[in-house]
Amino acid sequence: MCRNIKTLFNFEPPATDDEVHDAALQFVRKLSGSTRPSKRNAAAFDKAVHEIAASVHRLLGALETDRPPRNREVEAAKAKARSAARFA
């Protein structure tokens, strides 16, 4: 799938609306094969992003876990270290 779509579940603080929207946008871009739709397709594109974002909000609200929430800064530092090791 897209490398730009990040895990949004079980973080403290929880995923923001912007993060959910960005993930939905990346998903629709990947499926449509277009980063920017034509004027003719813009309404369908925007509707799909909105519907997927709403589904993601419902999913994140329904998921349960026994694990403690992850810290965003710690996870970002781990990702940066993995990236540095991969591209060094």
N, CA, C and O atoms as CSV, one atom per row, in Angstrom:
chain,resi,resn,atom,element,x,y,z
A,1,MET,N,N,0.854,-1.181,0.000
A,1,MET,CA,C,0.000,0.000,0.000
A,1,MET,C,C,0.890,1.231,0.000
A,1,MET,O,O,2.096,1.131,-0.227
A,2,CYS,N,N,0.313,2.362,0.248
A,2,CYS,CA,C,1.061,3.627,0.236
A,2,CYS,C,C,1.965,3.729,1.459
A,2,CYS,O,O,1.550,3.422,2.576
A,3,ARG,N,N,3.180,4.153,1.241
A,3,ARG,CA,C,4.081,4.359,2.370
A,3,ARG,C,C,3.692,5.593,3.165
A,3,ARG,O,O,4.073,5.721,4.329
A,4,ASN,N,N,2.941,6.501,2.559
A,4,ASN,CA,C,2.580,7.743,3.241
A,4,ASN,C,C,1.395,7.584,4.191
A,4,ASN,O,O,1.116,8.487,4.980
A,5,ILE,N,N,0.708,6.472,4.130
A,5,ILE,CA,C,-0.404,6.252,5.046
A,5,ILE,C,C,0.175,5.684,6.338
A,5,ILE,O,O,0.775,4.608,6.343
A,6,LYS,N,N,-0.008,6.409,7.414
A,6,LYS,CA,C,0.568,6.039,8.702
A,6,LYS,C,C,-0.477,5.356,9.580
A,6,LYS,O,O,-1.679,5.555,9.404
A,7,THR,N,N,0.000,4.547,10.528
A,7,THR,CA,C,-0.879,3.941,11.516
A,7,THR,C,C,-1.473,5.048,12.380
A,7,THR,O,O,-0.750,5.925,12.854
A,8,LEU,N,N,-2.783,5.009,12.584
A,8,LEU,CA,C,-3.460,6.051,13.347
A,8,LEU,C,C,-4.062,5.541,14.651
A,8,LEU,O,O,-4.522,6.334,15.473
A,9,PHE,N,N,-4.064,4.240,14.845
A,9,PHE,CA,C,-4.711,3.652,16.018
A,9,PHE,C,C,-3.766,3.560,17.208
A,9,PHE,O,O,-2.577,3.277,17.060
A,10,ASN,N,N,-4.315,3.802,18.378
A,10,ASN,CA,C,-3.646,3.613,19.664
A,10,ASN,C,C,-2.461,4.556,19.869
A,10,ASN,O,O,-1.371,4.139,20.260
A,11,PHE,N,N,-2.700,5.812,19.600
A,11,PHE,CA,C,-1.698,6.836,19.882
A,11,PHE,C,C,-2.249,7.807,20.912
A,11,PHE,O,O,-3.459,8.006,21.023
A,12,GLU,N,N,-1.353,8.395,21.649
A,12,GLU,CA,C,-1.720,9.446,22.600
A,12,GLU,C,C,-0.943,10.685,22.225
A,12,GLU,O,O,0.286,10.637,22.272
A,13,PRO,N,N,-1.549,11.772,21.862
A,13,PRO,CA,C,-2.995,11.972,21.712
A,13,PRO,C,C,-3.528,11.258,20.472
A,13,PRO,O,O,-2.761,10.914,19.573
A,14,PRO,N,N,-4.850,11.036,20.425
A,14,PRO,CA,C,-5.452,10.315,19.298
A,14,PRO,C,C,-5.247,11.048,17.969
A,14,PRO,O,O,-4.902,12.229,17.935
A,15,ALA,N,N,-5.466,10.324,16.900
A,15,ALA,CA,C,-5.315,10.894,15.548
A,15,ALA,C,C,-6.246,12.095,15.386
A,15,ALA,O,O,-7.389,12.086,15.844
A,16,THR,N,N,-5.732,13.115,14.730
A,16,THR,CA,C,-6.530,14.316,14.480
A,16,THR,C,C,-7.360,14.145,13.214
A,16,THR,O,O,-7.124,13.232,12.422
A,17,ASP,N,N,-8.325,15.024,13.035
A,17,ASP,CA,C,-9.134,15.003,11.819
A,17,ASP,C,C,-8.255,15.207,10.591
A,17,ASP,O,O,-8.493,14.596,9.549
A,18,ASP,N,N,-7.249,16.053,10.704
A,18,ASP,CA,C,-6.340,16.292,9.574
A,18,ASP,C,C,-5.562,15.037,9.201
A,18,ASP,O,O,-5.379,14.750,8.018
A,19,GLU,N,N,-5.104,14.291,10.196
A,19,GLU,CA,C,-4.367,13.057,9.919
A,19,GLU,C,C,-5.260,12.025,9.234
A,19,GLU,O,O,-4.831,11.342,8.304
A,20,VAL,N,N,-6.490,11.920,9.696
A,20,VAL,CA,C,-7.441,10.991,9.088
A,20,VAL,C,C,-7.744,11.424,7.656
A,20,VAL,O,O,-7.779,10.592,6.749
A,21,HIS,N,N,-7.963,12.720,7.450
A,21,HIS,CA,C,-8.235,13.227,6.107
A,21,HIS,C,C,-7.053,12.973,5.176
A,21,HIS,O,O,-7.244,12.551,4.035
A,22,ASP,N,N,-5.845,13.224,5.648
A,22,ASP,CA,C,-4.658,13.010,4.827
A,22,ASP,C,C,-4.507,11.542,4.427
A,22,ASP,O,O,-4.140,11.242,3.291
A,23,ALA,N,N,-4.788,10.631,5.356
A,23,ALA,CA,C,-4.713,9.201,5.043
A,23,ALA,C,C,-5.778,8.822,4.015
A,23,ALA,O,O,-5.506,8.058,3.089
A,24,ALA,N,N,-6.988,9.356,4.180
A,24,ALA,CA,C,-8.062,9.081,3.220
A,24,ALA,C,C,-7.707,9.634,1.849
A,24,ALA,O,O,-7.945,8.982,0.833
A,25,LEU,N,N,-7.143,10.827,1.818
A,25,LEU,CA,C,-6.736,11.443,0.557
A,25,LEU,C,C,-5.674,10.594,-0.146
A,25,LEU,O,O,-5.769,10.369,-1.352
A,26,GLN,N,N,-4.665,10.121,0.590
A,26,GLN,CA,C,-3.632,9.269,0.000
A,26,GLN,C,C,-4.231,7.983,-0.552
A,26,GLN,O,O,-3.837,7.513,-1.620
A,27,PHE,N,N,-5.187,7.417,0.181
A,27,PHE,CA,C,-5.831,6.180,-0.247
A,27,PHE,C,C,-6.590,6.398,-1.554
A,27,PHE,O,O,-6.478,5.590,-2.475
A,28,VAL,N,N,-7.353,7.472,-1.641
A,28,VAL,CA,C,-8.111,7.769,-2.860
A,28,VAL,C,C,-7.165,8.081,-4.015
A,28,VAL,O,O,-7.413,7.664,-5.146
A,29,ARG,N,N,-6.108,8.793,-3.746
A,29,ARG,CA,C,-5.117,9.081,-4.795
A,29,ARG,C,C,-4.523,7.787,-5.341
A,29,ARG,O,O,-4.357,7.633,-6.551
A,30,LYS,N,N,-4.205,6.860,-4.444
A,30,LYS,CA,C,-3.616,5.590,-4.867
A,30,LYS,C,C,-4.601,4.802,-5.719
A,30,LYS,O,O,-4.237,4.280,-6.772
A,31,LEU,N,N,-5.841,4.715,-5.269
A,31,LEU,CA,C,-6.840,3.941,-6.001
A,31,LEU,C,C,-7.179,4.563,-7.344
A,31,LEU,O,O,-7.366,3.848,-8.329
A,32,SER,N,N,-7.260,5.887,-7.395
A,32,SER,CA,C,-7.649,6.559,-8.630
A,32,SER,C,C,-6.478,6.724,-9.599
A,32,SER,O,O,-6.681,6.915,-10.798
A,33,GLY,N,N,-5.266,6.651,-9.078
A,33,GLY,CA,C,-4.097,6.844,-9.918
A,33,GLY,C,C,-3.872,8.302,-10.266
A,33,GLY,O,O,-3.164,8.613,-11.224
A,34,SER,N,N,-4.470,9.196,-9.494
A,34,SER,CA,C,-4.384,10.625,-9.790
A,34,SER,C,C,-4.144,11.409,-8.505
A,34,SER,O,O,-4.811,11.177,-7.498
A,35,THR,N,N,-3.190,12.338,-8.542
A,35,THR,CA,C,-2.973,13.171,-7.365
A,35,THR,C,C,-3.959,14.329,-7.317
A,35,THR,O,O,-4.320,14.806,-6.242
A,36,ARG,N,N,-4.389,14.771,-8.483
A,36,ARG,CA,C,-5.400,15.822,-8.575
A,36,ARG,C,C,-6.397,15.438,-9.656
A,36,ARG,O,O,-6.018,15.270,-10.815
A,37,PRO,N,N,-7.669,15.295,-9.291
A,37,PRO,CA,C,-8.648,14.893,-10.296
A,37,PRO,C,C,-8.977,16.051,-11.240
A,37,PRO,O,O,-8.747,17.217,-10.920
A,38,SER,N,N,-9.514,15.707,-12.397
A,38,SER,CA,C,-9.990,16.735,-13.321
A,38,SER,C,C,-11.221,17.411,-12.711
A,38,SER,O,O,-11.807,16.902,-11.756
A,39,LYS,N,N,-11.601,18.545,-13.262
A,39,LYS,CA,C,-12.799,19.243,-12.763
A,39,LYS,C,C,-14.020,18.339,-12.847
A,39,LYS,O,O,-14.901,18.390,-11.989
A,40,ARG,N,N,-14.065,17.524,-13.871
A,40,ARG,CA,C,-15.202,16.615,-14.076
A,40,ARG,C,C,-15.292,15.586,-12.949
A,40,ARG,O,O,-16.390,15.191,-12.558
A,41,ASN,N,N,-14.157,15.156,-12.432
A,41,ASN,CA,C,-14.120,14.104,-11.407
A,41,ASN,C,C,-13.918,14.628,-9.991
A,41,ASN,O,O,-13.898,13.837,-9.048
A,42,ALA,N,N,-13.769,15.920,-9.817
A,42,ALA,CA,C,-13.458,16.490,-8.500
A,42,ALA,C,C,-14.515,16.164,-7.452
A,42,ALA,O,O,-14.176,15.832,-6.316
A,43,ALA,N,N,-15.783,16.255,-7.818
A,43,ALA,CA,C,-16.847,15.992,-6.843
A,43,ALA,C,C,-16.811,14.544,-6.364
A,43,ALA,O,O,-16.946,14.285,-5.168
A,44,ALA,N,N,-16.632,13.604,-7.282
A,44,ALA,CA,C,-16.566,12.188,-6.902
A,44,ALA,C,C,-15.330,11.918,-6.049
A,44,ALA,O,O,-15.394,11.162,-5.079
A,45,PHE,N,N,-14.217,12.532,-6.406
A,45,PHE,CA,C,-12.963,12.385,-5.670
A,45,PHE,C,C,-13.137,12.897,-4.240
A,45,PHE,O,O,-12.795,12.202,-3.282
A,46,ASP,N,N,-13.666,14.107,-4.099
A,46,ASP,CA,C,-13.860,14.707,-2.775
A,46,ASP,C,C,-14.854,13.916,-1.933
A,46,ASP,O,O,-14.670,13.768,-0.725
A,47,LYS,N,N,-15.909,13.409,-2.573
A,47,LYS,CA,C,-16.899,12.609,-1.857
A,47,LYS,C,C,-16.259,11.327,-1.326
A,47,LYS,O,O,-16.523,10.921,-0.194
A,48,ALA,N,N,-15.422,10.696,-2.139
A,48,ALA,CA,C,-14.752,9.469,-1.713
A,48,ALA,C,C,-13.833,9.737,-0.526
A,48,ALA,O,O,-13.804,8.959,0.428
A,49,VAL,N,N,-13.086,10.832,-0.583
A,49,VAL,CA,C,-12.203,11.189,0.534
A,49,VAL,C,C,-13.020,11.388,1.804
A,49,VAL,O,O,-12.646,10.890,2.866
A,50,HIS,N,N,-14.123,12.108,1.706
A,50,HIS,CA,C,-14.987,12.377,2.862
A,50,HIS,C,C,-15.563,11.073,3.428
A,50,HIS,O,O,-15.563,10.875,4.643
A,51,GLU,N,N,-16.047,10.193,2.566
A,51,GLU,CA,C,-16.645,8.939,3.032
A,51,GLU,C,C,-15.612,8.020,3.667
A,51,GLU,O,O,-15.899,7.368,4.671
A,52,ILE,N,N,-14.424,7.959,3.099
A,52,ILE,CA,C,-13.375,7.121,3.676
A,52,ILE,C,C,-12.920,7.688,5.015
A,52,ILE,O,O,-12.684,6.928,5.954
A,53,ALA,N,N,-12.793,8.998,5.118
A,53,ALA,CA,C,-12.413,9.613,6.394
A,53,ALA,C,C,-13.456,9.305,7.465
A,53,ALA,O,O,-13.104,9.021,8.610
A,54,ALA,N,N,-14.733,9.360,7.101
A,54,ALA,CA,C,-15.799,9.036,8.059
A,54,ALA,C,C,-15.697,7.567,8.483
A,54,ALA,O,O,-15.878,7.251,9.659
A,55,SER,N,N,-15.411,6.680,7.546
A,55,SER,CA,C,-15.252,5.260,7.872
A,55,SER,C,C,-14.059,5.032,8.797
A,55,SER,O,O,-14.127,4.216,9.715
A,56,VAL,N,N,-12.977,5.749,8.555
A,56,VAL,CA,C,-11.795,5.621,9.399
A,56,VAL,C,C,-12.108,6.083,10.820
A,56,VAL,O,O,-11.696,5.438,11.784
A,57,HIS,N,N,-12.832,7.192,10.959
A,57,HIS,CA,C,-13.221,7.661,12.293
A,57,HIS,C,C,-14.041,6.598,13.017
A,57,HIS,O,O,-13.819,6.342,14.201
A,58,ARG,N,N,-14.990,5.976,12.313
A,58,ARG,CA,C,-15.806,4.923,12.934
A,58,ARG,C,C,-14.934,3.733,13.321
A,58,ARG,O,O,-15.093,3.168,14.403
A,59,LEU,N,N,-14.015,3.355,12.439
A,59,LEU,CA,C,-13.125,2.229,12.721
A,59,LEU,C,C,-12.267,2.508,13.945
A,59,LEU,O,O,-12.190,1.676,14.849
A,60,LEU,N,N,-11.628,3.656,13.984
A,60,LEU,CA,C,-10.748,3.985,15.112
A,60,LEU,C,C,-11.525,4.044,16.422
A,60,LEU,O,O,-10.996,3.688,17.475
A,61,GLY,N,N,-12.783,4.493,16.360
A,61,GLY,CA,C,-13.615,4.539,17.560
A,61,GLY,C,C,-14.054,3.173,18.042
A,61,GLY,O,O,-14.328,2.990,19.228
A,62,ALA,N,N,-14.123,2.202,17.126
A,62,ALA,CA,C,-14.605,0.869,17.478
A,62,ALA,C,C,-13.491,-0.089,17.877
A,62,ALA,O,O,-13.750,-1.075,18.568
A,63,LEU,N,N,-12.262,0.177,17.459
A,63,LEU,CA,C,-11.152,-0.727,17.774
A,63,LEU,C,C,-10.832,-0.702,19.262
A,63,LEU,O,O,-10.940,0.332,19.921
A,64,GLU,N,N,-10.433,-1.866,19.778
A,64,GLU,CA,C,-10.061,-1.991,21.185
A,64,GLU,C,C,-8.698,-2.654,21.285
A,64,GLU,O,O,-8.313,-3.452,20.431
A,65,THR,N,N,-7.978,-2.310,22.341
A,65,THR,CA,C,-6.679,-2.937,22.596
A,65,THR,C,C,-6.386,-2.929,24.089
A,65,THR,O,O,-6.891,-2.092,24.838
A,66,ASP,N,N,-5.558,-3.881,24.503
A,66,ASP,CA,C,-5.100,-3.934,25.894
A,66,ASP,C,C,-3.756,-3.236,26.052
A,66,ASP,O,O,-3.301,-3.005,27.172
A,67,ARG,N,N,-3.129,-2.904,24.944
A,67,ARG,CA,C,-1.802,-2.278,24.985
A,67,ARG,C,C,-1.925,-0.802,25.327
A,67,ARG,O,O,-2.916,-0.164,24.973
A,68,PRO,N,N,-0.937,-0.259,26.007
A,68,PRO,CA,C,-0.971,1.169,26.319
A,68,PRO,C,C,-0.773,1.984,25.037
A,68,PRO,O,O,-0.146,1.509,24.090
A,69,PRO,N,N,-1.303,3.204,25.007
A,69,PRO,CA,C,-1.136,4.049,23.815
A,69,PRO,C,C,0.337,4.334,23.542
A,69,PRO,O,O,1.141,4.472,24.464
A,70,ARG,N,N,0.672,4.419,22.266
A,70,ARG,CA,C,2.045,4.731,21.867
A,70,ARG,C,C,2.252,6.236,21.871
A,70,ARG,O,O,1.318,7.014,21.681
A,71,ASN,N,N,3.493,6.619,22.091
A,71,ASN,CA,C,3.864,8.028,22.106
A,71,ASN,C,C,4.294,8.442,20.704
A,71,ASN,O,O,5.155,7.798,20.105
A,72,ARG,N,N,3.704,9.503,20.180
A,72,ARG,CA,C,3.987,9.944,18.808
A,72,ARG,C,C,5.455,10.308,18.602
A,72,ARG,O,O,6.042,9.956,17.578
A,73,GLU,N,N,6.048,11.005,19.561
A,73,GLU,CA,C,7.434,11.433,19.407
A,73,GLU,C,C,8.387,10.239,19.393
A,73,GLU,O,O,9.337,10.209,18.610
A,74,VAL,N,N,8.135,9.263,20.252
A,74,VAL,CA,C,8.979,8.068,20.302
A,74,VAL,C,C,8.880,7.300,18.992
A,74,VAL,O,O,9.892,6.864,18.445
A,75,GLU,N,N,7.658,7.134,18.490
A,75,GLU,CA,C,7.457,6.408,17.231
A,75,GLU,C,C,8.087,7.153,16.060
A,75,GLU,O,O,8.639,6.525,15.157
A,76,ALA,N,N,8.012,8.475,16.061
A,76,ALA,CA,C,8.633,9.276,14.995
A,76,ALA,C,C,10.151,9.121,15.032
A,76,ALA,O,O,10.792,9.024,13.986
A,77,ALA,N,N,10.722,9.099,16.223
A,77,ALA,CA,C,12.173,8.922,16.349
A,77,ALA,C,C,12.595,7.545,15.851
A,77,ALA,O,O,13.626,7.419,15.191
A,78,LYS,N,N,11.812,6.509,16.159
A,78,LYS,CA,C,12.115,5.168,15.672
A,78,LYS,C,C,12.060,5.129,14.143
A,78,LYS,O,O,12.928,4.534,13.504
A,79,ALA,N,N,11.042,5.764,13.559
A,79,ALA,CA,C,10.895,5.773,12.104
A,79,ALA,C,C,12.070,6.513,11.457
A,79,ALA,O,O,12.577,6.094,10.416
A,80,LYS,N,N,12.491,7.602,12.075
A,80,LYS,CA,C,13.616,8.371,11.537
A,80,LYS,C,C,14.899,7.534,11.591
A,80,LYS,O,O,15.701,7.564,10.658
A,81,ALA,N,N,15.088,6.797,12.671
A,81,ALA,CA,C,16.273,5.930,12.795
A,81,ALA,C,C,16.241,4.811,11.760
A,81,ALA,O,O,17.272,4.488,11.170
A,82,ARG,N,N,15.066,4.213,11.532
A,82,ARG,CA,C,14.946,3.170,10.509
A,82,ARG,C,C,15.262,3.726,9.126
A,82,ARG,O,O,15.942,3.088,8.323
A,83,SER,N,N,14.758,4.923,8.867
A,83,SER,CA,C,15.004,5.560,7.572
A,83,SER,C,C,16.482,5.874,7.374
A,83,SER,O,O,17.033,5.657,6.294
A,84,ALA,N,N,17.118,6.384,8.422
A,84,ALA,CA,C,18.548,6.713,8.328
A,84,ALA,C,C,19.366,5.453,8.084
A,84,ALA,O,O,20.325,5.474,7.312
A,85,ALA,N,N,18.994,4.357,8.738
A,85,ALA,CA,C,19.724,3.105,8.543
A,85,ALA,C,C,19.505,2.555,7.127
A,85,ALA,O,O,20.416,1.995,6.518
A,86,ARG,N,N,18.295,2.725,6.623
A,86,ARG,CA,C,17.967,2.195,5.296
A,86,ARG,C,C,18.640,2.977,4.183
A,86,ARG,O,O,19.081,2.393,3.194
A,87,PHE,N,N,18.724,4.300,4.334
A,87,PHE,CA,C,19.247,5.129,3.266
A,87,PHE,C,C,20.683,5.592,3.495
A,87,PHE,O,O,21.208,6.382,2.710
A,88,ALA,N,N,21.320,5.114,4.551
A,88,ALA,CA,C,22.700,5.531,4.842
A,88,ALA,C,C,23.698,4.885,3.919
A,88,ALA,O,O,24.898,5.134,4.037
